[in-house]
Amino acid sequence: MLSGIGVSGVIIIAVVALLLFGPTKLPQLGRAFGTTIKEFRQGTKGLLEEDTVKKQKSE
């Protein structure tokens, strides 16, 4: 998904984010984003485990 973005693209995105949110809000946004990704992964892992159990029961 992000493989097409080079180093210059990441730098530009970081500068724009810094300008939009400021240096005090940026760490809070990063922390919130990380927590959201972690919860999403845990949720999808739970769904995949349930699906695997259902498949094993039907066999």
PDB file with SEQRES, HELIX, SHEET and CRYST1 records, atoms N, CA, C and O in Angstrom:
SEQRES   1 A   59  MET LEU SER GLY ILE GLY VAL SER GLY VAL ILE ILE ILE          
SEQRES   2 A   59  ALA VAL VAL ALA LEU LEU LEU PHE GLY PRO THR LYS LEU          
SEQRES   3 A   59  PRO GLN LEU GLY ARG ALA PHE GLY THR THR ILE LYS GLU          
SEQRES   4 A   59  PHE ARG GLN GLY THR LYS GLY LEU LEU GLU GLU ASP THR          
SEQRES   5 A   59  VAL LYS LYS GLN LYS SER GLU                                  
HELIX    1 AA1 VAL A    7  SER A   58  1                                  52    
CRYST1    1.000    1.000    1.000  90.00  90.00  90.00 P 1           1          
ATOM      1  N   MET A   1       0.819  -1.186   0.000  1.00  0.00           N  
ATOM      2  CA  MET A   1       0.000   0.000   0.000  1.00  0.00           C  
ATOM      3  C   MET A   1       0.867   1.256   0.000  1.00  0.00           C  
ATOM      4  O   MET A   1       0.653   2.149  -0.820  1.00  0.00           O  
ATOM      5  N   LEU A   2       1.820   1.337   0.885  1.00  0.00           N  
ATOM      6  CA  LEU A   2       2.667   2.516   0.963  1.00  0.00           C  
ATOM      7  C   LEU A   2       4.017   2.306   0.300  1.00  0.00           C  
ATOM      8  O   LEU A   2       4.921   3.123   0.472  1.00  0.00           O  
ATOM      9  N   SER A   3       4.168   1.232  -0.452  1.00  0.00           N  
ATOM     10  CA  SER A   3       5.465   0.927  -1.044  1.00  0.00           C  
ATOM     11  C   SER A   3       5.861   1.931  -2.137  1.00  0.00           C  
ATOM     12  O   SER A   3       7.045   2.067  -2.447  1.00  0.00           O  
ATOM     13  N   GLY A   4       4.903   2.620  -2.710  1.00  0.00           N  
ATOM     14  CA  GLY A   4       5.200   3.583  -3.760  1.00  0.00           C  
ATOM     15  C   GLY A   4       5.690   4.930  -3.227  1.00  0.00           C  
ATOM     16  O   GLY A   4       6.152   5.774  -3.996  1.00  0.00           O  
ATOM     17  N   ILE A   5       5.591   5.128  -1.924  1.00  0.00           N  
ATOM     18  CA  ILE A   5       6.031   6.386  -1.322  1.00  0.00           C  
ATOM     19  C   ILE A   5       7.498   6.266  -0.965  1.00  0.00           C  
ATOM     20  O   ILE A   5       7.904   5.353  -0.247  1.00  0.00           O  
ATOM     21  N   GLY A   6       8.277   7.183  -1.466  1.00  0.00           N  
ATOM     22  CA  GLY A   6       9.706   7.171  -1.164  1.00  0.00           C  
ATOM     23  C   GLY A   6      10.017   7.980   0.080  1.00  0.00           C  
ATOM     24  O   GLY A   6       9.121   8.423   0.799  1.00  0.00           O  
ATOM     25  N   VAL A   7      11.295   8.161   0.312  1.00  0.00           N  
ATOM     26  CA  VAL A   7      11.746   8.927   1.472  1.00  0.00           C  
ATOM     27  C   VAL A   7      11.249  10.370   1.379  1.00  0.00           C  
ATOM     28  O   VAL A   7      10.818  10.949   2.376  1.00  0.00           O  
ATOM     29  N   SER A   8      11.312  10.938   0.195  1.00  0.00           N  
ATOM     30  CA  SER A   8      10.865  12.325   0.046  1.00  0.00           C  
ATOM     31  C   SER A   8       9.366  12.450   0.324  1.00  0.00           C  
ATOM     32  O   SER A   8       8.926  13.447   0.897  1.00  0.00           O  
ATOM     33  N   GLY A   9       8.589  11.462  -0.072  1.00  0.00           N  
ATOM     34  CA  GLY A   9       7.154  11.482   0.201  1.00  0.00           C  
ATOM     35  C   GLY A   9       6.844  11.414   1.680  1.00  0.00           C  
ATOM     36  O   GLY A   9       5.937  12.093   2.161  1.00  0.00           O  
ATOM     37  N   VAL A  10       7.595  10.595   2.409  1.00  0.00           N  
ATOM     38  CA  VAL A  10       7.403  10.488   3.858  1.00  0.00           C  
ATOM     39  C   VAL A  10       7.773  11.805   4.529  1.00  0.00           C  
ATOM     40  O   VAL A  10       7.092  12.243   5.456  1.00  0.00           O  
ATOM     41  N   ILE A  11       8.833  12.429   4.073  1.00  0.00           N  
ATOM     42  CA  ILE A  11       9.251  13.723   4.644  1.00  0.00           C  
ATOM     43  C   ILE A  11       8.188  14.783   4.388  1.00  0.00           C  
ATOM     44  O   ILE A  11       7.874  15.567   5.284  1.00  0.00           O  
ATOM     45  N   ILE A  12       7.640  14.820   3.205  1.00  0.00           N  
ATOM     46  CA  ILE A  12       6.601  15.799   2.875  1.00  0.00           C  
ATOM     47  C   ILE A  12       5.365  15.570   3.741  1.00  0.00           C  
ATOM     48  O   ILE A  12       4.782  16.528   4.248  1.00  0.00           O  
ATOM     49  N   ILE A  13       4.962  14.320   3.915  1.00  0.00           N  
ATOM     50  CA  ILE A  13       3.799  14.016   4.756  1.00  0.00           C  
ATOM     51  C   ILE A  13       4.056  14.435   6.198  1.00  0.00           C  
ATOM     52  O   ILE A  13       3.167  14.977   6.853  1.00  0.00           O  
ATOM     53  N   ALA A  14       5.264  14.189   6.695  1.00  0.00           N  
ATOM     54  CA  ALA A  14       5.612  14.577   8.066  1.00  0.00           C  
ATOM     55  C   ALA A  14       5.578  16.092   8.238  1.00  0.00           C  
ATOM     56  O   ALA A  14       5.083  16.586   9.251  1.00  0.00           O  
ATOM     57  N   VAL A  15       6.090  16.823   7.275  1.00  0.00           N  
ATOM     58  CA  VAL A  15       6.093  18.292   7.353  1.00  0.00           C  
ATOM     59  C   VAL A  15       4.667  18.836   7.311  1.00  0.00           C  
ATOM     60  O   VAL A  15       4.334  19.753   8.061  1.00  0.00           O  
ATOM     61  N   VAL A  16       3.835  18.287   6.454  1.00  0.00           N  
ATOM     62  CA  VAL A  16       2.440  18.739   6.358  1.00  0.00           C  
ATOM     63  C   VAL A  16       1.709  18.434   7.668  1.00  0.00           C  
ATOM     64  O   VAL A  16       0.958  19.274   8.164  1.00  0.00           O  
ATOM     65  N   ALA A  17       1.920  17.247   8.230  1.00  0.00           N  
ATOM     66  CA  ALA A  17       1.282  16.896   9.498  1.00  0.00           C  
ATOM     67  C   ALA A  17       1.755  17.826  10.606  1.00  0.00           C  
ATOM     68  O   ALA A  17       0.959  18.238  11.449  1.00  0.00           O  
ATOM     69  N   LEU A  18       3.028  18.158  10.614  1.00  0.00           N  
ATOM     70  CA  LEU A  18       3.567  19.072  11.616  1.00  0.00           C  
ATOM     71  C   LEU A  18       2.954  20.460  11.479  1.00  0.00           C  
ATOM     72  O   LEU A  18       2.649  21.108  12.480  1.00  0.00           O  
ATOM     73  N   LEU A  19       2.776  20.910  10.262  1.00  0.00           N  
ATOM     74  CA  LEU A  19       2.165  22.224  10.038  1.00  0.00           C  
ATOM     75  C   LEU A  19       0.687  22.232  10.417  1.00  0.00           C  
ATOM     76  O   LEU A  19       0.193  23.215  10.969  1.00  0.00           O  
ATOM     77  N   LEU A  20      -0.015  21.148  10.124  1.00  0.00           N  
ATOM     78  CA  LEU A  20      -1.443  21.091  10.418  1.00  0.00           C  
ATOM     79  C   LEU A  20      -1.734  20.951  11.909  1.00  0.00           C  
ATOM     80  O   LEU A  20      -2.617  21.628  12.435  1.00  0.00           O  
ATOM     81  N   PHE A  21      -1.003  20.083  12.585  1.00  0.00           N  
ATOM     82  CA  PHE A  21      -1.344  19.750  13.960  1.00  0.00           C  
ATOM     83  C   PHE A  21      -0.419  20.370  15.000  1.00  0.00           C  
ATOM     84  O   PHE A  21      -0.792  20.461  16.170  1.00  0.00           O  
ATOM     85  N   GLY A  22       0.743  20.785  14.614  1.00  0.00           N  
ATOM     86  CA  GLY A  22       1.674  21.388  15.557  1.00  0.00           C  
ATOM     87  C   GLY A  22       2.464  20.347  16.319  1.00  0.00           C  
ATOM     88  O   GLY A  22       2.075  19.181  16.370  1.00  0.00           O  
ATOM     89  N   PRO A  23       3.572  20.762  16.910  1.00  0.00           N  
ATOM     90  CA  PRO A  23       4.453  19.805  17.580  1.00  0.00           C  
ATOM     91  C   PRO A  23       3.881  19.225  18.875  1.00  0.00           C  
ATOM     92  O   PRO A  23       4.330  18.170  19.323  1.00  0.00           O  
ATOM     93  N   THR A  24       2.904  19.891  19.479  1.00  0.00           N  
ATOM     94  CA  THR A  24       2.357  19.360  20.730  1.00  0.00           C  
ATOM     95  C   THR A  24       1.286  18.301  20.489  1.00  0.00           C  
ATOM     96  O   THR A  24       1.159  17.369  21.283  1.00  0.00           O  
ATOM     97  N   LYS A  25       0.527  18.422  19.430  1.00  0.00           N  
ATOM     98  CA  LYS A  25      -0.546  17.470  19.141  1.00  0.00           C  
ATOM     99  C   LYS A  25      -0.056  16.229  18.401  1.00  0.00           C  
ATOM    100  O   LYS A  25      -0.696  15.180  18.472  1.00  0.00           O  
ATOM    101  N   LEU A  26       1.050  16.330  17.703  1.00  0.00           N  
ATOM    102  CA  LEU A  26       1.526  15.226  16.874  1.00  0.00           C  
ATOM    103  C   LEU A  26       1.803  13.947  17.667  1.00  0.00           C  
ATOM    104  O   LEU A  26       1.391  12.880  17.212  1.00  0.00           O  
ATOM    105  N   PRO A  27       2.467  13.982  18.810  1.00  0.00           N  
ATOM    106  CA  PRO A  27       2.665  12.741  19.573  1.00  0.00           C  
ATOM    107  C   PRO A  27       1.351  12.113  20.039  1.00  0.00           C  
ATOM    108  O   PRO A  27       1.224  10.889  20.069  1.00  0.00           O  
ATOM    109  N   GLN A  28       0.379  12.942  20.399  1.00  0.00           N  
ATOM    110  CA  GLN A  28      -0.919  12.421  20.822  1.00  0.00           C  
ATOM    111  C   GLN A  28      -1.623  11.726  19.668  1.00  0.00           C  
ATOM    112  O   GLN A  28      -2.232  10.672  19.854  1.00  0.00           O  
ATOM    113  N   LEU A  29      -1.543  12.305  18.486  1.00  0.00           N  
ATOM    114  CA  LEU A  29      -2.164  11.695  17.310  1.00  0.00           C  
ATOM    115  C   LEU A  29      -1.482  10.380  16.947  1.00  0.00           C  
ATOM    116  O   LEU A  29      -2.144   9.408  16.583  1.00  0.00           O  
ATOM    117  N   GLY A  30      -0.167  10.357  17.048  1.00  0.00           N  
ATOM    118  CA  GLY A  30       0.574   9.127  16.764  1.00  0.00           C  
ATOM    119  C   GLY A  30       0.214   8.019  17.732  1.00  0.00           C  
ATOM    120  O   GLY A  30       0.042   6.868  17.331  1.00  0.00           O  
ATOM    121  N   ARG A  31       0.101   8.363  19.007  1.00  0.00           N  
ATOM    122  CA  ARG A  31      -0.271   7.386  20.029  1.00  0.00           C  
ATOM    123  C   ARG A  31      -1.684   6.851  19.768  1.00  0.00           C  
ATOM    124  O   ARG A  31      -1.920   5.646  19.859  1.00  0.00           O  
ATOM    125  N   ALA A  32      -2.610   7.737  19.447  1.00  0.00           N  
ATOM    126  CA  ALA A  32      -3.987   7.332  19.175  1.00  0.00           C  
ATOM    127  C   ALA A  32      -4.054   6.440  17.938  1.00  0.00           C  
ATOM    128  O   ALA A  32      -4.802   5.463  17.910  1.00  0.00           O  
ATOM    129  N   PHE A  33      -3.274   6.777  16.923  1.00  0.00           N  
ATOM    130  CA  PHE A  33      -3.243   5.972  15.699  1.00  0.00           C  
ATOM    131  C   PHE A  33      -2.690   4.580  15.989  1.00  0.00           C  
ATOM    132  O   PHE A  33      -3.221   3.585  15.498  1.00  0.00           O  
ATOM    133  N   GLY A  34      -1.629   4.510  16.781  1.00  0.00           N  
ATOM    134  CA  GLY A  34      -1.038   3.225  17.140  1.00  0.00           C  
ATOM    135  C   GLY A  34      -1.998   2.359  17.939  1.00  0.00           C  
ATOM    136  O   GLY A  34      -2.090   1.152  17.711  1.00  0.00           O  
ATOM    137  N   THR A  35      -2.711   2.972  18.876  1.00  0.00           N  
ATOM    138  CA  THR A  35      -3.697   2.233  19.673  1.00  0.00           C  
ATOM    139  C   THR A  35      -4.820   1.712  18.794  1.00  0.00           C  
ATOM    140  O   THR A  35      -5.277   0.583  18.969  1.00  0.00           O  
ATOM    141  N   THR A  36      -5.262   2.521  17.860  1.00  0.00           N  
ATOM    142  CA  THR A  36      -6.330   2.104  16.946  1.00  0.00           C  
ATOM    143  C   THR A  36      -5.889   0.918  16.099  1.00  0.00           C  
ATOM    144  O   THR A  36      -6.645  -0.040  15.936  1.00  0.00           O  
ATOM    145  N   ILE A  37      -4.688   0.969  15.563  1.00  0.00           N  
ATOM    146  CA  ILE A  37      -4.171  -0.129  14.748  1.00  0.00           C  
ATOM    147  C   ILE A  37      -4.057  -1.400  15.581  1.00  0.00           C  
ATOM    148  O   ILE A  37      -4.396  -2.484  15.105  1.00  0.00           O  
ATOM    149  N   LYS A  38      -3.583  -1.279  16.822  1.00  0.00           N  
ATOM    150  CA  LYS A  38      -3.435  -2.432  17.712  1.00  0.00           C  
ATOM    151  C   LYS A  38      -4.792  -3.080  17.985  1.00  0.00           C  
ATOM    152  O   LYS A  38      -4.916  -4.303  17.912  1.00  0.00           O  
ATOM    153  N   GLU A  39      -5.805  -2.280  18.296  1.00  0.00           N  
ATOM    154  CA  GLU A  39      -7.137  -2.809  18.560  1.00  0.00           C  
ATOM    155  C   GLU A  39      -7.735  -3.454  17.319  1.00  0.00           C  
ATOM    156  O   GLU A  39      -8.410  -4.479  17.414  1.00  0.00           O  
ATOM    157  N   PHE A  40      -7.492  -2.858  16.155  1.00  0.00           N  
ATOM    158  CA  PHE A  40      -8.000  -3.425  14.907  1.00  0.00           C  
ATOM    159  C   PHE A  40      -7.382  -4.794  14.648  1.00  0.00           C  
ATOM    160  O   PHE A  40      -8.084  -5.728  14.260  1.00  0.00           O  
ATOM    161  N   ARG A  41      -6.076  -4.920  14.859  1.00  0.00           N  
ATOM    162  CA  ARG A  41      -5.399  -6.196  14.655  1.00  0.00           C  
ATOM    163  C   ARG A  41      -5.911  -7.254  15.621  1.00  0.00           C  
ATOM    164  O   ARG A  41      -6.102  -8.407  15.234  1.00  0.00           O  
ATOM    165  N   GLN A  42      -6.135  -6.871  16.878  1.00  0.00           N  
ATOM    166  CA  GLN A  42      -6.661  -7.817  17.862  1.00  0.00           C  
ATOM    167  C   GLN A  42      -8.058  -8.280  17.466  1.00  0.00           C  
ATOM    168  O   GLN A  42      -8.386  -9.459  17.595  1.00  0.00           O  
ATOM    169  N   GLY A  43      -8.876  -7.356  16.986  1.00  0.00           N  
ATOM    170  CA  GLY A  43     -10.232  -7.703  16.559  1.00  0.00           C  
ATOM    171  C   GLY A  43     -10.240  -8.634  15.366  1.00  0.00           C  
ATOM    172  O   GLY A  43     -11.007  -9.597  15.336  1.00  0.00           O  
ATOM    173  N   THR A  44      -9.400  -8.360  14.384  1.00  0.00           N  
ATOM    174  CA  THR A  44      -9.370  -9.229  13.209  1.00  0.00           C  
ATOM    175  C   THR A  44      -8.773 -10.590  13.552  1.00  0.00           C  
ATOM    176  O   THR A  44      -9.164 -11.602  12.970  1.00  0.00           O  
ATOM    177  N   LYS A  45      -7.828 -10.622  14.493  1.00  0.00           N  
ATOM    178  CA  LYS A  45      -7.256 -11.889  14.917  1.00  0.00           C  
ATOM    179  C   LYS A  45      -8.336 -12.751  15.568  1.00  0.00           C  
ATOM    180  O   LYS A  45      -8.413 -13.955  15.325  1.00  0.00           O  
ATOM    181  N   GLY A  46      -9.169 -12.119  16.399  1.00  0.00           N  
ATOM    182  CA  GLY A  46     -10.264 -12.836  17.038  1.00  0.00           C  
ATOM    183  C   GLY A  46     -11.253 -13.381  16.019  1.00  0.00           C  
ATOM    184  O   GLY A  46     -11.732 -14.506  16.158  1.00  0.00           O  
ATOM    185  N   LEU A  47     -11.557 -12.602  15.009  1.00  0.00           N  
ATOM    186  CA  LEU A  47     -12.476 -13.063  13.968  1.00  0.00           C  
ATOM    187  C   LEU A  47     -11.888 -14.233  13.175  1.00  0.00           C  
ATOM    188  O   LEU A  47     -12.593 -15.186  12.846  1.00  0.00           O  
ATOM    189  N   LEU A  48     -10.610 -14.150  12.877  1.00  0.00           N  
ATOM    190  CA  LEU A  48      -9.958 -15.232  12.136  1.00  0.00           C  
ATOM    191  C   LEU A  48      -9.923 -16.515  12.958  1.00  0.00           C  
ATOM    192  O   LEU A  48     -10.097 -17.605  12.413  1.00  0.00           O  
ATOM    193  N   GLU A  49      -9.697 -16.395  14.268  1.00  0.00           N  
ATOM    194  CA  GLU A  49      -9.691 -17.576  15.127  1.00  0.00           C  
ATOM    195  C   GLU A  49     -11.077 -18.212  15.188  1.00  0.00           C  
ATOM    196  O   GLU A  49     -11.199 -19.436  15.153  1.00  0.00           O  
ATOM    197  N   GLU A  50     -12.124 -17.387  15.278  1.00  0.00           N  
ATOM    198  CA  GLU A  50     -13.487 -17.906  15.290  1.00  0.00           C  
ATOM    199  C   GLU A  50     -13.793 -18.626  13.990  1.00  0.00           C  
ATOM    200  O   GLU A  50     -14.418 -19.687  13.995  1.00  0.00           O  
ATOM    201  N   ASP A  51     -13.361 -18.059  12.886  1.00  0.00           N  
ATOM    202  CA  ASP A  51     -13.598 -18.666  11.571  1.00  0.00           C  
ATOM    203  C   ASP A  51     -12.885 -20.012  11.469  1.00  0.00           C  
ATOM    204  O   ASP A  51     -13.436 -20.969  10.926  1.00  0.00           O  
ATOM    205  N   THR A  52     -11.667 -20.083  11.988  1.00  0.00           N  
ATOM    206  CA  THR A  52     -10.905 -21.336  11.965  1.00  0.00           C  
ATOM    207  C   THR A  52     -11.603 -22.404  12.800  1.00  0.00           C  
ATOM    208  O   THR A  52     -11.664 -23.563  12.389  1.00  0.00           O  
ATOM    209  N   VAL A  53     -12.127 -22.033  13.959  1.00  0.00           N  
ATOM    210  CA  VAL A  53     -12.828 -22.984  14.826  1.00  0.00           C  
ATOM    211  C   VAL A  53     -14.092 -23.492  14.122  1.00  0.00           C  
ATOM    212  O   VAL A  53     -14.388 -24.685  14.178  1.00  0.00           O  
ATOM    213  N   LYS A  54     -14.825 -22.614  13.472  1.00  0.00           N  
ATOM    214  CA  LYS A  54     -16.038 -23.024  12.759  1.00  0.00           C  
ATOM    215  C   LYS A  54     -15.702 -23.996  11.629  1.00  0.00           C  
ATOM    216  O   LYS A  54     -16.418 -24.974  11.414  1.00  0.00           O  
ATOM    217  N   LYS A  55     -14.617 -23.727  10.910  1.00  0.00           N  
ATOM    218  CA  LYS A  55     -14.221 -24.628   9.826  1.00  0.00           C  
ATOM    219  C   LYS A  55     -13.834 -26.004  10.366  1.00  0.00           C  
ATOM    220  O   LYS A  55     -14.162 -27.022   9.757  1.00  0.00           O  
ATOM    221  N   GLN A  56     -13.147 -26.041  11.489  1.00  0.00           N  
ATOM    222  CA  GLN A  56     -12.730 -27.308  12.073  1.00  0.00           C  
ATOM    223  C   GLN A  56     -13.927 -28.102  12.560  1.00  0.00           C  
ATOM    224  O   GLN A  56     -13.925 -29.330  12.463  1.00  0.00           O  
ATOM    225  N   LYS A  57     -14.948 -27.438  13.080  1.00  0.00           N  
ATOM    226  CA  LYS A  57     -16.154 -28.128  13.555  1.00  0.00           C  
ATOM    227  C   LYS A  57     -16.954 -28.700  12.399  1.00  0.00           C  
ATOM    228  O   LYS A  57     -17.581 -29.750  12.537  1.00  0.00           O  
ATOM    229  N   SER A  58     -16.938 -28.028  11.273  1.00  0.00           N  
ATOM    230  CA  SER A  58     -17.745 -28.489  10.133  1.00  0.00           C  
ATOM    231  C   SER A  58     -17.090 -29.644   9.384  1.00  0.00           C  
ATOM    232  O   SER A  58     -17.748 -30.309   8.583  1.00  0.00           O  
ATOM    233  N   GLU A  59     -15.810 -29.892   9.628  1.00  0.00           N  
ATOM    234  CA  GLU A  59     -15.124 -30.973   8.908  1.00  0.00           C  
ATOM    235  C   GLU A  59     -15.421 -32.301   9.469  1.00  0.00           C  
ATOM    236  O   GLU A  59     -14.918 -33.308   8.971  1.00  0.00           O  
TER     237      GLU A  59                                                      
END                                                                             
